[in-house]
Amino acid sequence: MPVVPRREWPQELLRSHAIKGVFVGGCVCRGTGSSFRAKAHAHTHAPFKGWLCFRRADRLQCRELVIHELAHLVTGEGHTDNWRACVVRLGGTLDAVGSIMRSYHKVSKV
C-alpha cells in the first residue's frame, strides 16, 4: 500500500502538524513505482505540501532519515542553516548515517 496509514507512521512524524501524509514505493505526485534519486524527499510546495515520499518502506525505520525529511517540511527549506538547526532541534543528526545519508554539516567555502 503506497499511502502509509497514520497508525503506522514513526513517532517522530506523529508529533508534527507539518506532515499531511507518507507515501512509499514512489512519489505521491507520480505514483507507485516512480523513481527518484534520493532515498526519500519532502514536498514543501502545493499541491502535495506536507507529504513525505520514501523509495522503500524500510526507510521509515531510519529515524535519522525521517527527521531529516521532517525538517524540510517544518522549515519549507532545502539544506540551509535554518534547516540544519531544525534537524538538531528535532533530535536528528547532521552526521553521515551509514549508506543511508551523507553528512549535512555546512561546508565552509574557501
N, C-alpha and C positions, 0 to 999 in steps of 0.2 A: 504494500500500500504506500504510494508516494507521499501522501499527506499524513504526517505523523499525528495521531490523536494527542491532545493536550496531556492526557494522563500518562503518556509515555515520554514526555519531554524531560530532559535533565533538569535537576533542581535549579541550576543557575538561570535557566530560561523562565522558570515559573515566577521568579522574583521580579521580573521586569515587565513594565507596561509597554515597552518599546516593541515587543515581539507580537506579531499577529499570527504567524504560522511557521511550520517547519516542513520542508519537502525533502525527500531523499530519493536518490536514484536518477537525478537530473536536476532541472531547474523549473521552478514553479511557472515561469513565463514561457518556457519552451517545451515542457512536458517530460514524461518519463523516458529515460534513455538518452536524453540530450546530454551533451558533454561540455565540460568547461575545464580549463587548465588547472585551477586551484582545487584543493580538497573540499572547499566549501566557500560560499560567498553570502554576503548580506545585500538585500535590496533596500537602499536608502532613499529611493525616489518612487513616486507613483508610476504605475498603478499597483505594484506589489510591495510598496513600502512596508517594512516590518517583517518581511519573510526572510528566513534563512534557508539556504539550499545546501545539501550535502551530497557529494557524489555517491557515498555508500553509507548505509545505516550504522555500521560500526564506528564511523567518525563521531557519532553522537556520544560515544563513550569517552572521547578525549576531552576532558574538562578544559584544558588549555585552549583547544581549538574552538570550543563552544563559547568560552569567554571572549576570545579574540573576535569572533564574529558578532557577538552580542555588543561589544564595544563599538563596532561600526554602526549598529542600529541606534544605540544610545546617543552617540555623537553626531551621526549623519555624515561622518568624515572618513577619509582614507587613513593612511598611516601617518597622521600628523602628531605633533606634540600633545595636543588635547586628547587624541585617541589613545596615545601611549599612557597618559595619566589615567584615563578611564580604565584601560586594561588592568593597571595595577590596583586601582580603587575597587574593581570588581573581584580582585583576588587572583588575577591571571599573572602571566609572566611575559617578559619581552625576550627571554632566552629561547634558544632553539630547543625544540622538543623532538628528539629522535629524528625519524624521517618524515614526521608529520608537519612540522613548522620550522622555518628558518628563524634566525634572530631578528627581532624587530627593534633593537636598540638603535637610537639615532646615530647615523654615521656623520662624523664631522667632515666638512669639506675643507680641503687644504688649498 
